[in-house]
């Protein structure tokens, strides 16, 4: 039962790790898109600055908003990476525990088999003693 519980926890940790990895990949893709958008806005900003247009302030606030979004995505990426590391550590720990339990189960089975063989040998010995005693009783009669 404990082995089954540990194995289920191991599977759950593996699934969580895969989910976190997918979230990390998605955030990296978002970050790439936001970086491309930032580059585009920077080009627009440069064009506006050279034209002396009055929309410069609007573009600057767009750039600041994109930069803030990039910062937030990086923070989220770091948090997901930390959680991924924690899940990996838990997964490794649970894998080691499962291996220990499997080894203990194998040893317990070996001891059980040894005890069974010893019990069978004792029964056979007692049956032989019983048969010999019956033969002596019959001979005595």
C-alpha positions as CSV (number, residue, x, y, z in Angstrom):
1,X,0.0,0.0,0.0
2,X,2.8,2.4,0.9
3,X,4.6,1.5,-2.3
4,X,1.4,2.3,-4.3
5,X,1.0,5.6,-2.5
6,X,4.5,6.6,-3.2
7,X,4.2,5.5,-6.8
8,X,1.0,7.6,-7.2
9,X,2.8,10.6,-5.7
10,X,5.7,10.0,-8.1
11,X,3.3,10.0,-11.0
12,X,1.6,13.2,-9.8
13,X,4.9,14.9,-9.4
14,X,5.9,13.9,-12.9
15,X,2.7,15.3,-14.3
16,X,3.1,18.6,-12.4
17,X,6.7,18.8,-13.7
18,X,5.4,18.4,-17.3
19,X,2.8,21.1,-16.7
20,X,5.3,23.5,-15.3
21,X,7.6,22.8,-18.2
22,X,4.8,23.6,-20.6
23,X,4.0,26.8,-18.7
24,X,7.7,27.8,-18.8
25,X,7.8,27.2,-22.6
26,X,4.6,29.2,-23.1
27,X,6.0,32.1,-21.0
28,X,9.2,32.0,-23.1
29,X,7.1,32.3,-26.2
30,X,5.2,35.2,-24.8
31,X,8.5,36.8,-23.8
32,X,9.8,36.4,-27.4
33,X,6.6,38.0,-28.7
34,X,6.8,40.9,-26.3
35,X,10.5,41.4,-27.2
36,X,9.5,41.6,-30.9
37,X,6.8,44.1,-30.0
38,X,9.3,46.2,-28.0
39,X,11.7,46.2,-31.0
40,X,8.9,47.3,-33.3
41,X,7.8,50.1,-30.9
42,X,11.4,51.2,-30.6
43,X,11.7,51.5,-34.4
44,X,8.4,53.4,-34.4
45,X,9.7,55.6,-31.6
46,X,12.9,56.4,-33.5
47,X,10.8,57.3,-36.6
48,X,8.6,59.6,-34.6
49,X,11.6,61.2,-32.9
50,X,13.1,62.0,-36.3
51,X,9.8,63.4,-37.5
52,X,9.4,65.4,-34.3
53,X,5.8,64.1,-34.1
54,X,3.7,64.8,-31.0
55,X,2.8,61.2,-30.6
56,X,6.2,60.6,-29.0
57,X,4.8,60.6,-25.5
58,X,2.2,57.9,-26.4
59,X,4.8,55.6,-27.9
60,X,7.1,56.1,-24.9
61,X,4.3,55.0,-22.6
62,X,3.6,52.0,-24.8
63,X,7.3,51.1,-24.6
64,X,7.2,51.5,-20.8
65,X,4.1,49.3,-20.6
66,X,5.8,46.6,-22.8
67,X,9.0,46.8,-20.6
68,X,6.8,46.4,-17.5
69,X,5.2,43.3,-19.1
70,X,8.6,41.9,-20.0
71,X,9.7,42.4,-16.4
72,X,6.5,40.7,-15.1
73,X,7.0,37.8,-17.5
74,X,10.6,37.3,-16.3
75,X,9.5,37.3,-12.7
76,X,6.9,34.7,-13.5
77,X,9.4,32.7,-15.5
78,X,11.8,32.7,-12.5
79,X,9.0,31.6,-10.2
80,X,8.0,28.8,-12.5
81,X,11.6,27.7,-12.8
82,X,11.9,27.6,-9.0
83,X,8.7,25.6,-8.7
84,X,10.0,23.3,-11.4
85,X,13.2,22.7,-9.5
86,X,11.2,22.0,-6.3
87,X,9.0,19.5,-8.1
88,X,12.1,17.8,-9.6
89,X,13.7,17.6,-6.1
90,X,10.5,16.0,-4.8
91,X,10.3,13.7,-7.7
92,X,13.9,12.5,-7.2
93,X,13.2,12.0,-3.5
94,X,10.1,10.0,-4.1
95,X,11.9,7.9,-6.7
96,X,14.5,7.1,-4.2
97,X,11.9,6.2,-1.6
98,X,10.1,3.9,-4.1
99,X,13.4,2.1,-4.9
100,X,14.0,1.6,-1.1
101,X,10.5,0.2,-0.7
102,X,10.9,-2.1,-3.7
103,X,14.2,-3.4,-2.1
104,X,12.5,-3.9,1.2
105,X,9.6,-5.7,-0.4
106,X,12.0,-8.0,-2.2
107,X,13.9,-8.7,1.0
108,X,10.6,-9.3,2.9
109,X,9.5,-11.8,0.1
110,X,12.8,-13.6,0.4
111,X,12.5,-13.9,4.2
112,X,8.9,-15.1,3.8
113,X,10.0,-17.7,1.3
114,X,12.8,-18.9,3.7
115,X,10.3,-19.1,6.6
116,X,7.9,-21.1,4.5
117,X,10.6,-23.6,3.4
118,X,11.7,-24.0,7.1
119,X,8.0,-24.5,8.2
120,X,7.5,-27.1,5.4
121,X,10.7,-28.9,6.5
122,X,9.5,-28.9,10.1
123,X,6.1,-30.3,9.1
124,X,7.8,-33.1,7.1
125,X,10.0,-33.9,10.1
126,X,7.0,-34.0,12.4
127,X,5.1,-36.2,10.0
128,X,8.1,-38.6,9.9
129,X,8.3,-38.6,13.7
130,X,4.5,-39.2,13.9
131,X,4.7,-42.0,11.3
132,X,7.6,-43.6,13.3
133,X,5.6,-43.3,16.5
134,X,2.5,-44.9,14.9
135,X,4.7,-47.7,13.6
136,X,6.1,-48.3,17.2
137,X,2.6,-48.3,18.6
138,X,1.5,-50.8,16.1
139,X,4.5,-53.0,16.7
140,X,3.9,-52.8,20.4
141,X,0.3,-53.9,20.1
